């Protein structure tokens, strides 16, 4: 579900204001079988056909720039200071939006880490 100005009853992603497979630069660490990473993404979100799935849920907040969250056939714009949480069984990808890089802080389960953090 999207909360706030992007709210829609048919949505399955939640974007909320917060205070706190593209070329990206991660810096990550692990806490209690979850990891968090600060990631800089420089390319737009790929098409729905290139988006991936894995068990679990993903959460991220935008620190700098604007993110494009590809969720199935939809592209959801996530502005700085907002966060998104969604089921990762829906094809998904995060990219930069508006022609500029985006920096996000994300919390991932082990499945999400294997899918999103380059080794």
C-alpha positions in Angstrom: 0.0 0.0 0.0 1.3 3.5 -0.8 0.8 6.0 2.0 0.7 9.7 1.7 0.3 11.7 -1.6 0.8 8.6 -3.7 -1.9 6.5 -1.9 -4.0 4.1 -3.9 -6.3 1.4 -2.6 -4.9 -1.1 -5.2 -1.3 -0.4 -4.3 1.0 -3.1 -2.7 3.9 -0.9 -1.8 4.1 1.5 1.1 6.0 4.8 0.8 6.2 6.9 3.9 8.2 10.0 4.9 11.1 9.2 7.2 13.8 11.1 9.1 16.4 8.9 9.0 21.0 -4.5 -10.7 22.3 -1.5 -12.0 25.8 -0.1 -11.4 25.8 0.7 -7.7 28.4 1.2 -5.0 27.3 -0.6 -1.7 28.7 -0.2 1.8 27.0 -2.9 3.9 27.0 -4.6 7.3 25.1 -7.4 9.0 22.9 -7.4 12.1 20.8 -10.4 13.2 20.6 -12.2 9.8 19.6 -8.9 8.1 22.0 -6.6 6.4 21.8 -2.9 5.7 23.6 -1.1 2.9 24.0 2.4 1.7 23.9 2.1 -2.1 24.5 4.7 -4.8 22.7 3.9 -8.1 23.5 5.7 -11.3 21.2 4.1 -13.9 17.4 4.1 -14.3 15.3 1.1 -13.1 15.3 -1.6 -15.7 12.2 -2.8 -17.5 9.7 -5.1 -15.8 11.1 -8.0 -17.8 14.5 -7.4 -16.3 13.3 -7.0 -12.7 14.0 -9.9 -10.2 12.1 -11.7 -7.5 13.2 -13.5 -4.3 11.5 -14.5 -1.0 10.9 -11.8 1.6 10.4 -8.1 1.8 12.7 -5.1 1.0 12.7 -1.7 2.6 14.7 1.4 1.6 14.7 5.1 2.2 16.0 7.7 -0.2 18.9 9.8 1.2 19.9 11.8 -1.9 18.3 12.1 -5.3 15.1 10.4 -6.5 14.6 6.7 -6.9 12.4 4.9 -9.5 11.0 1.7 -7.9 10.0 -0.8 -10.6 7.3 -3.0 -9.1 5.8 -5.3 -11.7 4.7 -3.0 -14.6 4.6 0.1 -12.4 7.3 2.7 -11.9 6.9 4.4 -8.5 8.8 7.6 -7.8 10.3 7.7 -4.3 11.5 11.2 -3.3 14.3 12.1 -0.8 13.1 11.5 2.8 10.5 8.9 1.8 10.7 5.2 2.3 9.2 2.2 0.5 8.5 -1.4 1.7 7.3 -4.1 -0.6 7.0 -7.8 -1.2 10.0 -9.1 -3.1 7.9 -11.9 -4.8 6.7 -9.1 -7.1 9.3 -8.4 -9.9 11.2 -5.4 -8.6 14.2 -3.2 -9.2 15.4 0.2 -8.0 17.1 2.8 -10.2 18.0 6.5 -10.4 15.2 8.8 -11.6 15.5 12.2 -13.3 18.9 11.8 -14.8 20.9 12.0 -11.5 22.3 9.3 -9.2 20.3 8.3 -6.1 21.6 7.2 -2.8 19.5 4.8 -0.7 19.7 3.1 2.7 18.2 -0.4 2.5 17.6 -3.2 4.9 17.7 -6.7 3.3 17.1 -10.3 4.4 19.7 -12.8 3.4 17.7 -13.6 0.2 17.6 -9.9 -0.6 21.3 -9.4 0.0 22.2 -12.2 -2.4 19.9 -10.7 -5.0 20.9 -7.1 -4.7 24.5 -6.7 -3.3 27.3 -7.4 -5.8 30.0 -9.6 -4.5 
